[in-house]
Amino acid sequence: MGTRSTYRVLEEWTNEKTNKSESKELLLMYVQFDGYPSGHPLDTAKWLSGGKVVNGISGEENDLTFNGAGCLAAQLVAMHKEGVGNTYIEALENRGDCWENYLYDIIVKEDRSIEYVCFENYDTINEIFRGSADDFIKKFSEVEENV
């Protein structure tokens, strides 16, 4: 049996009229196996850590670049999808209902920073991490080393 997980990619900004934070969900991706924090989510954090979000491309990008949250979402699917099975696109409203043990949010902020959030989903949904991809790497690499 696999450790199921979902990744949700969101875009977040401040509404200039109300001065309140708003967000839009762009993607829900389901992954069948190894979804515990020190599994592929750690690899995803390492990948995110090596990238940068931009608004427009100049053609001179040499490193991993995301031209906004939609580009990041598409590259996330490409990173995880290797042939038939294991990785699927789900309807956004299915988050938490795919029998997943862990839920991950990748939030692209208005300032082009990326926030990575992890929730356990057993009897209830509990947030166990919120921060940068670098902080996720530090926290869950240590967990893996202590096992």
C-alpha positions in Angstrom: 0.0 0.0 0.0 1.3 3.5 -0.9 1.5 6.6 1.1 -0.9 8.7 -1.0 -0.6 12.5 -1.3 -1.8 15.5 -3.2 -0.1 18.7 -4.3 -2.2 21.8 -4.7 -0.7 24.8 -6.4 -2.1 28.2 -5.5 -1.5 31.8 -6.5 -1.9 34.4 -3.8 -2.2 38.2 -4.0 -3.6 41.2 -2.2 -6.8 42.7 -3.6 -6.1 46.4 -4.0 -9.8 47.4 -3.4 -10.3 45.4 -0.2 -6.6 45.2 0.9 -7.3 41.5 1.8 -5.4 38.5 0.7 -7.0 36.4 -2.0 -5.9 33.1 -3.7 -6.8 31.0 -6.7 -6.3 27.2 -6.9 -4.7 26.1 -10.1 -3.9 22.5 -9.8 -4.5 19.4 -7.7 -2.1 16.6 -8.4 -2.5 13.1 -6.8 0.6 10.9 -6.3 0.0 7.3 -5.3 3.3 6.3 -3.5 5.9 7.7 -1.2 4.0 10.9 -0.2 5.4 11.0 3.4 7.4 14.3 4.0 10.9 12.6 3.5 9.7 10.9 0.3 9.0 12.7 -3.0 7.8 15.9 -1.2 11.4 16.3 0.0 12.6 16.0 -3.6 9.9 18.5 -4.6 11.2 20.9 -2.0 14.7 20.6 -3.3 13.4 21.2 -6.8 11.4 24.3 -5.7 14.4 25.6 -3.8 16.5 25.6 -7.0 13.9 27.6 -8.9 12.7 31.2 -9.1 9.4 32.7 -10.0 9.4 35.5 -12.6 6.8 37.6 -14.3 7.7 37.4 -18.0 10.7 35.6 -19.6 13.6 37.3 -21.3 15.0 34.2 -23.1 18.1 34.3 -21.0 16.9 32.0 -18.2 19.5 29.4 -17.5 18.3 28.1 -14.2 14.9 26.6 -13.2 12.5 29.4 -13.8 8.7 29.5 -13.3 6.9 32.2 -15.3 4.2 32.5 -12.6 2.2 30.0 -10.7 0.7 28.4 -13.8 4.1 27.6 -15.3 5.2 26.2 -11.9 2.1 23.9 -11.8 2.8 22.6 -15.3 6.5 22.0 -14.5 5.5 20.2 -11.3 3.4 17.7 -13.2 6.2 17.2 -15.7 8.6 16.6 -12.9 6.4 13.9 -11.3 4.9 12.2 -14.3 6.8 9.2 -15.6 4.6 7.1 -17.8 1.3 5.4 -16.9 -0.1 5.5 -13.4 1.1 6.9 -10.0 0.5 10.6 -10.8 -2.9 12.0 -11.8 -4.7 15.3 -12.1 -7.7 15.6 -9.8 -10.6 18.0 -9.6 -9.7 20.8 -7.1 -12.7 20.0 -4.9 -11.4 16.5 -4.3 -8.6 17.7 -2.1 -8.7 15.7 1.2 -11.0 13.1 -0.4 -8.6 11.1 -2.4 -7.6 8.9 0.5 -4.4 10.8 0.7 -2.3 10.6 3.9 -0.6 14.0 3.2 -1.6 17.2 1.5 0.9 19.7 0.2 0.3 23.3 -0.8 2.7 25.2 -3.0 1.7 28.8 -2.7 3.1 31.4 -5.2 3.0 34.7 -3.4 2.5 38.2 -5.0 6.2 39.0 -4.2 7.2 35.8 -6.2 8.2 33.9 -3.1 7.1 30.3 -2.7 5.5 29.0 0.5 5.4 25.2 1.0 2.8 23.7 3.4 2.3 20.1 4.6 -0.7 18.7 6.3 -1.3 15.2 7.7 -4.7 13.8 6.7 -5.7 11.0 9.0 -8.7 11.4 11.3 -8.5 15.2 10.8 -6.4 17.5 8.6 -3.5 18.9 10.7 -0.8 21.3 9.5 2.6 20.0 10.3 4.8 22.4 8.3 4.6 25.9 6.8 7.6 27.8 5.4 10.1 27.9 2.6 11.3 25.0 0.6 14.7 25.4 2.2 13.2 25.1 5.7 11.2 22.0 4.6 14.5 20.5 3.4 16.2 21.2 6.7 13.4 19.8 8.8 12.6 16.6 6.8 16.2 15.8 5.8 16.9 15.5 9.5 13.9 13.2 10.0 15.2 11.0 7.2 18.8 10.9 8.7 17.4 9.9 12.2 15.4 6.9 10.8 
